[in-house]
Amino acid sequence: MMTKRKITLILILVLFLLTGLRLLWVSRHMDPPHPPAVQGVIDLRNWDFASTRTIALEGEWAFYPGQWLFPQATASAEPLLQPSLLHVPGRWNSAMPDGSSYGYGTYRLRILVDQQPGFSYGLIVPNIRTSSELFVNGTSLMKLGQPAEQAERYEAKTLSYATSFQTNEHEIELVLQVANYKYPPGGGILRPIRLGSAAAAEKERLEQVALQFGFAVVIGLHGIYAGLLFLFNRRQKMPAYFFLLTLALMLCILIDDDKLLVRMFPAINYEWTVKLVYLSYTGTGIFVLKMTEGLFPQNRKNRLFYWYYRCCFAYVLFVLLAPAKLLVECNILYTLITLFSTIYAPVYMLRMANKQHRDAIYLLVAISGVTSSIIWGIIKNRTHLDFGYYPFDIFFAIVSFAAYWFKQYFWHAEQATRLAQELQQADKMKDEFLASTSRELRTPLHDMINIAQSVRERGQETPDRKHDADLELLITIGHRLSFMVNELSDLVLIKENRLLLRLNELRLASVVSGVLDMVRFMTSKPIRFEMDISEPFPPVIADEQRVIQILFSLLRHAIKFTNEGTVTIKAEARGHMAYVHIVDTGAGLDAEALQSVFQPYAHGSAGNGEGMGPGLSLCRQLIQLQGGSLTLESLAGQGATFTFTLPLAEKAGSTAAASPLSPQTGDMSYTFHSMEGATTLKPGLGQDSGRFHILAVDDDPVNLGVLSALLWEEPYEITAASSGQEAIARLTERPWDLVIAHVMMPHMSGYELAKRIRERYSSFELPILLLTARSGAEDVYAGFASGANDYVAKPTDVVELRARVRALVTLRQSVSHSLRMEAAYLQAQIQPHFLFNALNSITALSSVDTDQMNELIAAFSAYLRISFDMWNLEQLVPLANELELVRSYLFIEQARFADRLTVDWHVQADLQQLLPPLVLQPLIENAVKHGLLSRSKGGTLSIRIMEQSDVIHIAVEDDGVGMEEGHVRQLLDPAAKGRSGIGVWNTNRRLKQMYGAGLTIHSRPGEGTRVSFEIVKSQHETKKGG
């Protein structure tokens, strides 16, 4: 007996499968990228018609409403008509007087091509509503019906066709005269006209016709088979319903799309073509419901069915008697009739199948196929989308119906024996499972109880670190128990066939790198973890979350039996499979243990007797579900090698290459601009415009596109990096407000990237948000231990993601503003003794040298003005501003100390560079006070600022007392920053953040000190660092 949940799940999976196959079919027939028509002209010069499929002539066509534009009239020097621009495909209502759907008009398109004498072009023209005549370069190629200015002279006819022509000119002129007085929704070109070589057009046309005719024949043969079964046993109604359903489906195939029935019987006019379309789809809905009812004969007295059939009968009479124009106007009746059966039949079978018919699942698959075909048919008829002919929904339905009949026969014959055997086996497995589970769970539970009791008895008498150690052990045991329970849960899901796998293309290097980084953070043993996976390694088809679970479980096993040494993960491709090896140098397993290692709750080698839990058994089953295998090679004392296989993707990289950074996000609209491997969303907006700069890191461009789409309405400028190495390189490009990184990336995982960023930035200076598909406690711990500020698990809730991003960038903005205010405030704190000495010098000069006194007052004024300048609140200031502050400071100091201080300037003229504020003044002040003036005779200060190959070299050198090597290290030590204020340490920190490299200090006692740094000139060209 199948549960409702299982039946619903299977039905949904089948519908997803059918939809996926249809979408693959559509993608296979998608046009290659080509220019659209613009203002009635499409430029196809340099287009290779000979080697490509046909392309749709979509875009802006010239349209002349209410006028016949004959080809010869277009050559007139003074056209009589002013055309409208109408998007094709689409109804012409917007261009017709008063928005009418009826009338006549002319479409015109100029096609620019290369001159190819003797080359044959082909056109595929769809059903034009509802009469038309096609001219190419003034020659009439096809006429369907009779386009006319009055409805009385008009004759409707719609057929798709393919035609060919040759031209020696560089321009092809298409003129299409169209009239419509019978199709209420609107006339015109409702499906795109396609152009290509004559061979390509004929091939595509024949392919469509062959598919339709072939499947009509297949369905007809099955219908004949069902009809014969009914004749042999007329008490069984199901074959009769199936026979009538095949007739209705055959009619749907032959009367829709290319209208093969009309071609076979030209006497069928437009009126009866429309009627047959409505009758065929209505009949399909009726007989689908009749088959559903026939499956459960005890429910035939359902009153809802009774009234539905009578409504269908009345509607069929209406279709037979009413004109086609009225049928289309009353299309809502047709929609209600077909939707009732397509919705009610699956729901009714879901409810009934759970009660008595196990094999009804095959009919559910068949119903899904028929339902999918009807729904897509409705979508195609009510929209301008062109899917082409797709037969596989009906194919699935027919195969499922046939499988149902065969399955019923065999299932009844073997049911009793099979059920008895399954019950006996299940009872035995239940006893073994309970015994093994109780044994495995009892040990950690007792350990937890004993540790907790020990902690309670010691109370406050034991030092806190002993309590911490015991509690940490308690937590470790709890984690072990949690893992075991999770594995038991997965085993139950596998046993009940309820474990869902999301199989996608997966990059092993990304996953392995992330798992190893997570294990490193969680392992206290002296074990070295290594990865040996070549790049690029072809992607595999697997469930990412389950592969992470498998790797984590196998690594836990390797760590358990390895006290110290190496654990290495390797991968190689053989044929259609990827072989992943996990090699450890631990204790290994003996031959006896190897025989039972993959049994649930097997024990290790006799030497340790440690249980392995359900993990390895679960790993093997998870790998087998994904089409692979798991093996183990080991010798006691020589380590172990686990090897598991996964199928390789057939076309590596096909997913990523389909549409770079273009996720399917519905109505979301965003723009990317590529630059040297990076992608920026709406670039050019800096912090002055109220936007935040976010660096997004992921090796999958689709994930980057989805992330950008989720945040596109927020005030963020998102720059994408495809690897951790690229992200590190881009840290110096601009001040970033947030880094969003995916955990599983090749070469450098999100954990390692966060750790590298923290070497340069604190958690307040640059927040990090990690994204991953795993949300276990060990994953979150590893993320925070690596330096992340926050951690979001996939699938990501949009509201939660936006809230967390907003909180982190707001925190970063607040901290950045506070740091700039602090820097400006500290710069404004002029030391009292400096102020006192400067004033004393001015006073002393007042009676000796008034000119020098005035110069000193001017320098002192400039020093005060720059110290209090609001420039110091900016992230970047002009070099000239910084030099003016330094010159004022040195002028004052030279006035005070005279010959003890000599300044040697080597500054290249006309340097227009920006740099962080207050990076020169602290270095020069430190050199003067602690280097030169510490000697009685003073010395020389040399300032060098030169440009070489777009790099500006800045050096401050003195011949003062110099420093010991330990003192140099202390200057750059974060622990010493409290003593020096902004000072040398602050300058070094800001240079590292901005440019990736800080100060270089060379000093020897008695020989002086040289402090230098470099700035890349191409960076930060704007005034405010945005």
N, C-alpha and C positions, 0 to 999 in steps of 0.2 A: 504494500500500500504506500503510495507516494504522498508525502505531506504537501500541504498547500504552499509552504515556503519553497520547497524544492521545485515544484511545478512552476511556480511564479518565476523563480530564479532561472530555470531552463528556458522558459518562454522569453524572458528579457534577454538572455544571452543569445538566443536564436535571432531575435529581432535585431540585436546589436550586430550579430554576424552578418545577417542579410544586408543591413544598412552599410556595414563596413565594406562588404563585397561590392555593393552598388557604388559606394564612393570611390573605391579602387577602380571600378570600371569607368566611372566618370573622369577620374584623374588620368587614366590611360588614354582617354579620348580628348583630353584638354588640348586646346590650341597652344602651339609654341608662342612665346612672347612676340607680339607684332604691334605696329602702331595702329591706333584707331583712326576712324574717319574724323576729320576736323573741317567744319564749314564746307561740307560736301566734297572733300578731297581726301583720299587716303594714299599716302606715299609708300609704295612697295618696291621702290628701286633698290637694287642690290639684294632683293629677296630671292632665295633659291627655291623656286617653285618645283624644280625637277626632283629634289631629294627630300621634300617635306610633305606632310599631310596638308589637306586643305585648311584654310583659316577662315574665321568668321569676319565678314565685312561689317563690323559693328561701329557705332559712333554717330556722328552728325551727318545725316543725309540732307540734301536739298529737297524740299517738298513743296509742290505747287498745288494747294487745295483748290478744288473746283475748276481745274484747268487740265486740258490734255497738252502735254509738252511733247510734240513729235520730235524725233531726233534731228531732222533737218532744220527745225526751228532753232536749235541751240547754236547754230553757226551764225546766226544773225548778229550784226554788229550792235544792234540796240534791242536787247531782250524785252519782250512785252510783259514779262512777269517778274515780280519780286518774290523770290522763294522764302519759305520759312525753313529754319533748321530744326529737324526732327530727329530725335534719338531712335536709332534702329538697333535691335528690335523693340517694338513697342506700338501701342495703339496710336492712331492718328487723331484721337478726339481733341487733344489740346490745340491742334493746328486747324481744325475744322471750324467753320462759322458756328457760333453758339455752343461749341463743344460737342457737336452732334457726332454720333457714331456712324451715321449713314452719309453717303455721298460718294464722290469720286475725286481723284487727284493723281498726280504724277510724282514718283520718286526719281531722283537723279543722283548719281555718284560718279565722280571722276577718279580713276585709278591710275596712278603714275607707276609705270613699270619700265624695266630695261628693254630695249629693242632686241627681240629674239626672233628673227625671221624663221618661219616654218614651225614655230613652237605652238603646240595645242594647249589652250587653256580650258579648264573645266569649271562649270558652275553647278552647285547643288542648291536648288531652290525649294524651300519648304512650302507648306500649305499657306497660300496667300488668301486672306479674307477679303472677298470671297470670289472674285474673278480678277484676272490679270492678263497682261500681255507684256513680254519681256523683249526689249531691244538692246542689242550690243553694237556699238559703233554704227547705229543707224539701221541695223538689220534685225528684223523680227525673228527671234529664235523659238519662242513658244507662246501659245495663247491658250488660256484655260477659261471656259465660259465666254461671256460676252460683256466686257466692260462697256458701260454706257452712261450717258448723262442723265437719263430718265430711268426710273425703275421699270417702266413698261418694256423698254428695249433691252433690259439687263437680264443676263442669265448667269446663275451662280455655278461655280465648279471649283473645288479645291483638291489639288493633288500635289504631292512633292515630285520633283523630277531632277534629272541631271542632264546637262547639255554641254556642248563644247564648241569652241570657235578658235580661229587663228587671227593674229594681227601682226603687222610689221611696224606698227607705230609705238611710241613711248607712252601712249595714254589710251586707256580703255574707258569708254563711256557707257555706263549702265543707265537705262531709262526703263522704268517699270510703271505702266499704267494700271491703276487699281480702282475697282468700284465695289461698293458694299451696300446692299439694301436689305440683307437678311440676317446679319449677325449683330445682335443688339450690343454686346460689350464693346465693339469697335472694330473697324477695318484696318487694313494695312499689313505691314510685315511684322508678324508676331513671333517669328523664329528667324534667326540670322541666316542670311544667304552666305554660302561658303564658296571660296575661290581657291583654285589650285591648278595643278596640271590636269590634263584630261584623264590621264591614267589614274592619278590619285582620286579624282572625283568618281570615276567609274568604279574603282576598287571599293571605296567607302560605301557607295550606293549599293553595289552588289552584296557587300558584307551585311548591310542592314536588311536587304530583301531576303538573303539566304537565311539569316538568323530567324526572321519572322516566319518564313515559309517552313523552315526545318522544324521549328518548335511547334508550329501548328500541326505538322504531320505527326510528330511524336505524341502530342496530346490526343490527336485523333485516334492513333493506334491504341492508346490506353483506354480511350472511350469505347472503342470497338470491343476490347477485351472485357471491359466492365459490362457492356451491353450483352455480350454472350453469356456471362455469368448470370445476369438477370434472367435471360431466357431459359437457362437450365434450371434455375431455382427462383421462381417469381415470388416466393414468400420472403426472400431477403430483399429489402428495399434499398439497402445501402449501395449495391452496384448500380441500381437505376438512378439514384441521386448523383452518383459519381459520373455516370454516362451523361446526364443532363448538364452537370457542371463542366465537363470537358467540352460539350458543344458550345456552352456560353463562353468559355475561355477561348476556344478556337475563333469564335466570332469576334471577341475582343481583339485578338491578335490581327485578324485579317481586315478589320474595318477601321482600326486605329492606326496611328503612325503613318506608314506608307500606303495604307488603304489598298492592300493587294486584292481584296474582294472586288473593289470598284474597277481595278484594272482587268480582272478576269471577266467581269460582267459589266461592260460599259453602259448598259441600260440603267444601272442604278444611278439615279440623279442625286443632286445635292440634298433634296428633302429626305429621301430614304437613307442616304448616308448618315445624316444626323440622327434619324430615328433608330437605325441599327446600332449606332454607338450607345444611345441611351438604353436600348433593349438588352444589349450584350452585358453591360455593366450591371444593370438591374437584375438580369437573370443570374449572373455570377453571385451577387449578394443573396438572392433567394435560395439558390441551391447549396451555397455554403451553409446557410442556416438549416436547411433541410438535412444535410449530412450530419450536422451537429445534433439535431433532434433525433435522427435515426440511430445515432450511437446509443442513445438512452431512451428506448421506446416507452418506458414507464412514465415519461414526462411529456408525452405527446398531447395531453389535454391542457397544456399551458395556454391560458386565455390570451396571453400577450402574443404568442405565436399566431393564434387564430386571427386576431385583428390585424396583425402585421401582414399576413398573407392576403387578406382581403384588401388592404391598402395597396399592396403591390399589384394585385389584379386590377384595381381601379386605375392605378398609374399606368400600367401597360396599355389599357384601353385609351387613356389620355394620350399616350405617345403615338398610338396607331392613328388616332383621329385628328390630333392637333397639328397645325403647320409647324415647320421646324423653327421659325422665328419665335413662336409662342413657347415652344419647348425650352429654348435658350433663355427666354425671359423668366420662365418659371423654374430655373435651374435649382432653386432651393429645395424643391420637392425631390428631385433626383439625389441631391446631396443627403437629405434626411433618410431616404430609402436605403442608400448604400452604406451610409455611416452606421445605421442601426445594426445591420448584419455584421459589418466588420468589427464593431466594438462589442456587440452583445455575444456573438458566437465564441470568441476566445474567453470572455468572462464566464459564460455559461459552462464551457468545457472545463475551465479551471475549477469551478465549484463541483461539477459532476465527477470529474476524473479522480478527485481525491476520495470519493465515496466508494467507487467500485472498479474502475478500469485503469489498471496500471499502464497498459499499452496505449492509453489515450494520449500519452506524451508524443507519440508519432503523429497523431492527428493534430496535436497542438503545433507541432513544427509545420505541418501542412497548412493549417489555418494561418500560421504566421506568414508563410510564403504568399498565400492568396491575399491576406490582409495587406501585406507590404506592397504587393503589386497594385492593388486597388488604390491605396493611399497615394503612392507615387504617380499613378495615372491621373488622379484628381489634381495633385499638385502640378503636374505637367500641363494639364488642360486649362488650369486657372491662372497660370503664370506664364512669363515669357522665357522660362528656363528651357534649355534644349539638352535633354539627357541622352538623346538617341534611343535606340531600342535595346532594352535590357531584359533577357529572357530567364535569368537564373532563379528569380523568386518562384516562378511557376515550376521550374525544374525541381526545386527543393520540395515543393508541395506534392508533385507527382511521385517522387521517390519516397517521400514519407508515407503517403497513402499505400503504396505497394509494400513498404516495410511493415506497415501495420498489419496488413492481411497475413503476411508470412509469419510475423512474430506471434500473432495469436495462435496459430497452429502449433508451433514449436513450444511456446510457453506453456500451454495447457498440458502438453505431453510430459514435460519434465518438472513441473512445478512441485509436485508432492515430494519426489525424491530429493530435489535440491533443498527444499525447505527443511526437511528432516536433517540432512547433513549440516546445513548452516546452523541449526539450533544446537546440535551436539558440539560443533566446533566453537560456537559462541559461548556456550556454557563452560567449556574447558578453558578458553582464553580469559573469560571473566575471572575464574578462580586464580589463574596464574597472574593476571593483572593485579588483583586485589592483594595477593600475597607479596608480589614484588613492590607494589606501591607502598604498602604499609611498612615494609622493611626500609625503603629508601627515605621515606618521610620521617620515620621514627628517630633516626640518628640526628639530623639537624634540629628537630624539635627538642630533643633531650639536651642537646648542646646549648640551645638558646635558654632553656629553663635553668640549666646549671649556672651559666654565666650570669643571668639575671639574679639568681639567688645569691651568688657570690658578691655581686655589686651591692645588693641590699644589705647583706650581713656586715660588710666592711664599713658601710655608712661613711662618716666623716673622718674615720681613723686612718684611712689610706690616702696618700697624696693624689692630687687631681689627675696627674698623668697616668697613674695606674688605672683610675676609673676610665679615663679616655681610651686607654689601650683595650680594656675589657669591652667597653661600649663599641669600639671600632670592630672588635672581633664579633660582637653580637650582630652588628650591622652586616658584616661579611657573611655570616651564616644565614642571616635573613635574605640577603641577595641570592645566595646559593639556593635557598628554598624557593625564592621567587622564580628564578630561572627554571627550576624543576617543575613548578606548577604550570608555567607558561608552556613548557615543552609537552607536559601531559595534555594541556588544552589543545595544542596543535595536533597531537596524536589522535585525540578524539575526533577533531574536525576531519582529519584524513580518513579515519575509519568510517565516518558517516558520509564521506564524499561531499563535505561542505566547505572544504578549504578552497578559497578563491585565489587564483594566481593572476597577476597583472603582467603578462608577458610583453616586453618591449625590448628594443635595442638598448644594450647596456655596455658601457665602457668599463672593462675590468680594472684598468689602471686607476680610474677615479675611485671606484668602490674599495679596492684593496688599500690604496693610500689612506683613505679616511678611516677604515677599520683599524689599520696598524697604528695610526696616530691615537685613536681612542684607546686601544689596548695598552699603548705605552704609558698613557696617563694613569691607567688603572693597575699597572703591574709594579710590584715592589721588588721582584726578584731581579738579580743581575743578568738579565737576558737581553741580547741585542736582536732587534727585529729588522729584517731586510726585505726588500722587494726587488725582484728581477723580472720585470715585465717590459718587453720592448715597446717602443712607441714609433709609429702608431700600431697598436695591437687591434686586430679586427673586432668589431663589437659582437656580443653574443645576444641570443634571445633568451631572456630570463626575467624573473620578478626581482626587482632591485632589493626590496625589503627582505625577501627570503634569502637572497644571495648573501646579504649582510649578516643575516641570522646564521647561515651555514658557516661563513668564515669565522664569525665570532665564536661559535660553538667549537669548531675545530681548533681554533687558536687557544681557547680555554683548555681543551684537552692537551694540546702541546705544552702549555705552560704548567699544567698540573703535574706532568711527568718530566719536566725539565727544571732542575734547580738553578742551573746557570749554563750559559752557552748561547746558541744562536737558533732563531726560528726564521726561516726564509720562505717567502711565497714566490713561486715561479709560475709562468704560463707559457704555453706554446700552442700553435695551431697545427692540427693534423687533419687533412681532409676537410670535412664539414664540421669538425668538433674542435672545441678549445679544451686543452688539458691544463688543469690548475693543480700544482703540487705545493703542499705545505710540509716542509721538511724541518724537523727539530733534531737537536743533538742530545736528547734526554735519555731516560732510562730504557725506553723501548718496551716491547711486549714479547713474551715468550710465545711458543707455538700453540700452547693450549689456550692462551688468552685470545690469540688471533682468530681462533675458530668461532668464538662466541662474541666478538667485540661489537658486532652490529645488532646484537639482540638487546632488547630493552633491559636495563639494569644489570648488564653483564659486569663482571669484575675484571680488574686489571691483572697484571702478572701476579704470580703467586707471591712474589716478594713484597708487594705492598697491599694486596687485597683490597684496594680502594675501588668502590663502585663507580661506574661510568654514567649511571643514570640513563634516562631515555634519549640523551642528546644525540649520540651517533646513529642510533636507529632512526630518529627523526630526520637527521641530516640526509641519510640515504633515501628516505621516502620523499623528502622535499626535492632532492636532486632528480630522482626518477620521475616525479611529476612534471619536471621541466625538460624531460627528454634526455637526461644524462645518467651517469653512474658514479658510484663512490667505492674506492678500494683503499686498502691499507697494506703497506709493506713495512715490516719491522723485525728487528732482532733484539733480543734482550741485551741491554747495555750499549746498543749502537744507534739509538734514536728510532724515529718512525717517520714515514712519508705517507701522508694522505694524498690521494689523487682523485679529483672529481672532474667530470666532463660536462660541458654545456654546448648546445648547438650554436654554431656561428650564424650570424645574420647573412642571408644570401647575397645582399648587396650592401656592403659596408658603406655607411655614410649616406645612404639614400634618403634617410629621414631628415638629416641635418641639411642636405643640399636642396631639399624641396623648396623651402621658402625661408631664407635667412632672416631671423628676427622678425617673423610675421606670424604670431600666434593667432588662432581663431578666437577672437574675443568679441564677437558680435558687433555691436555698434561702436565699440571703442575705436578711436582713430588717433594715431600717433605717427610721428615722422622720425626716421633715423638718418644720420649722416655718418658715413664710414670714413675713418682716418687712421691709417696704419694699424689695422687690426682691431681698432676700438670703435664703438658705436655710441653716439650721443643723442639723447632725446631732446629735441628743441634746443640746440646749442645757442650760445651767444648771450644768455641771460646770467648775469652775475649776482653777487650778494647785494649789490646796490639796488637791484630790482626786486629784492625780497625773496629770492629763490635760494634753495639750499643745494649744495653739490654733494651727490651721492655716487660712490664708486661701487658698482655691482660686479661681482666676480663669479663666473660660472663657465665651465667648459662646454655647456650645451647652449647654443644660440637661441633655441626655442624657449628655454627657461628664462633667459635674459629678456627676450621679447615679452613674455608673459608678465614678468616683474615690472617692466617699464609700462606695460599697458595698465596694470593695476594701480600704478602711482601717477599716471599721466595727468590727472586732473589736479593733483596736489602741486604745491609750489616747489617742485624739485627739478633739478637738472641732473639727469642720470647718465653717467658715462660707464660703458661696459668694458670689462676686461675678460679675456677668454682663459686666463690661467693665473695661478698665484704669482708666478714670476713676473707676468705683465703688470699685475696689480702693484707689486713692490716697486717696479720701475716707474709707475705712474704716480706714486705718492708725492713726488716732488713737482708735479706739473702745476699744482694749485693747492690752496688750502681746502681740505675735504671736511665735510660735516658728518659723514657716516660712511662706513664700509659694510655692504651686505654681501656675504660670501656663502656659497654652497659648500657643504662639508666634503662631499665626495667628489674630489677632482684629482686627476693624475699628477704625478710628480710632487705637487705641493697641495696637501689637503687644506680644508678650511681651518683645521686646528693649527697646522704649521704656519699658515698665513697669519692667523691671529697672534701666534707667538712671535713671529718676525715683526709684526707691526708694533707689538708692545715693547720691543727693544728700542723703538724710536719715539713712540707716543704713549702717554698714559691713557687710562680708560676714560678720563674726562676730556682729554685733548682730542681724541679721535675714537668715538664709539664704534663697536663692531657688533653686527647682528648676523648670526649664523642661521642658515636654512638647511633642513635635512628632512629625509623621509622617516627617520627614526626619532622617537621621543622617549626612549627608556631612560631610567635614572642614570645609568652609566654613560649614556650619550650626553645628557645635560651636564653631568659632572665634568666630562672631558671637555665640553665646550667652554664652561666657565673657567676651568683650570688652565686652558690655553690663553685666556685673556679676553674672551668675548663679554660684551655687556648684556646681551640678551640672546634668546634661543627660540626659534619658531619652527614648529614641526609641520611637515606637509601631510595631507593637503592643507593649504593655508587658507584660513578665513580672512577675507579681504578686509573686513572691519578691524579685526585684530592686528593684521599686518600694518595697516595704515596708522593705527593708534600707537603701536610700538615704534614705528619709524618716526612719527611726529614727536613722541616723547624723547627719543634719543637725539634727534637733531636740535630740539629745543634745549636740551641739557647742554649739548656741545656749544650752541650759540651763547647760552648764558655764561658758561665757563670761559669761552673765548673773550667775551666782552669784559668779564671781570679781570682776566689776565692783562688785557690791554689797558684797562683803567689802572691796574696796579702798577704796570710799567710806567705809564705816564705820571702817576702819582709819585713814584720813587724818583723819576727823573726830576720832578719839580721840587723834591726835597734837597735843596742846595745845602751842602754841609756848612754849618755856622763858621767853622774856622776858615773855610775858603772865602766866604762872604766877608769875614772880618779882615782877612789878609788883603783881599782885593781893595776894600775901602781904605785900608791903611796905605796901600801903595798909591792910590789916587790922591789921598791927602798929602802924602810926602812929596809927590810931584807938583802939587799946586804952587809951591814956593820955589821950585827949582826949574821945571820945564813944563810950561803950560801946554805946549803943543803935544808933547808925549802924554800929558795928563788927559787931554781931549781924546787922543787916540785910544787910551786905555778905557776911558768912560764909554766910548763907542763900542769897543770890544765887549766890555762888561754888559752893556745894554743889549747887544746882539745875543750874548750868552743867555741872559735872562729871558729875552723874547722867545728864543728857540726852545728853551727849557719848558716854558709854559705854553708852547704852540700846540694847537689841537691836532697837528700832524701826528703827534705821538700816539694818538688813538687809532691810527690807520695800521693796516698790516704791512704796507709798503710805503716808503717815502723816497723822494728823489735823492740821488747821490749828492747833488749839490747842497741840499738842505743839511745832510749829515756832515759834509765837509765844512760848511759855514760854522756849525756848532764847534767842531774840532778846532778850526782856526781861531775862533774867539777864545776858547779855553787855553790854547797854547800861547796866544798873544799875552794873555793875563799872566800866565806862569813865566813866560820869558821876561816880562816886565819886572816880576818879583825877584827872579833868580839870575837875571842878567847872563853872564858868561857861563854859568853852570849848566844851562840848557840850550842846546843847539838843535834846530829842526832842519832836516834835509827832506825836501819835498820832491817826489818823482810821480806826478799825477798827470796822466795823459789828458790832453785837452779834448773838449767836446764829447765827453762821455755822458750819454743820456740813459742812465740805468736806474732802475728801482731796486731797493734792497730793504730789509727789515729795519725799523728805526732803532737807533741806539746800539748799533753793533760795532762802530768804530770808537766812539767816545770812551766806553769802558776799557777797551784794550789800550788806548793811548794814555788814559789816566792811570791805569795800572803800571804801564811802562815808565811814566814820569815819576810817580810817587814811590813805587817799590823797586824800580830798576835803576834809574839815573840818580835821583835825589838821595838815594841811600848811600851814595858815595860823596865824599866831601868835595871832590873836584867836578862832580856832575858827569855830563857826557852828551852824546849825540843821539837824537831820535830820528829814525829814517822811516818815512811813510811812502810806500810804493803802491800805485794803482795803475795797472796796465792791462790792455786788451790784447789777447792772443788767440786767434782762431775761434772767435765767438765766445771765449771764456775770459772773464775779468779776474785777474789775479790781484789780491789785496794783501799786503804784508805790512806789519808794524814791527820794526827792529830797533833794539837799543843795545848799547855797549856798556850796560850797567852791571850790577852785582851778579846777575844770573840766579839760577835756582837749581836745587837738587832734583833728581828724577822723581823722588817721592813727592816733593812739593808740586811738581807739574801734574802728577796724577791726581793730587788732592784738588787742584784747581778745577778739574773736570769731573770730580766725584760728586754725584747727587747728594751725598750726605753732607757735603760742605757748602751747599747752596744757601743755608741760613746765615752764614757769616758774610757772604759777599753780595747779598741783595741781588740786584739784576746781574751785575758782575760778569765775570768770564764764564761761569757755568751757565747762566741764563743765555748769554750770547751763543755759546756752543749748542745748547738745546734748540734754540730757535733756528739756527742755521741747518742743523740736522733735519728738522722737520720740513724746512722749506726747500732744501737743496739735496738732501740725502747724505751730506757730509758736513762735518763741523770744523772746529779749529784744529790746526796743526801747530804744535808748540815744540820748538827746539831751544834748549837752554843748557848752559854749563856754568857752574859757579865761577865768577870772576871774568867771564867772557861775554856775558850779555844774553839776551833772549830774543827770539824771532817767533812771532805769532802770525799765521797766514791762513787764508781761506779763499775759496773760489766760488764764482757765481756764473752760471751759464747765461749768456746774454740774451738768448732767444726766449727765456722764461720771463713772465710777468711784465709784459710790455705796457699794460694799461696802468692807470694811475692808482687804482685802489685794489689791486690784487684780485680782481674778479675775473 
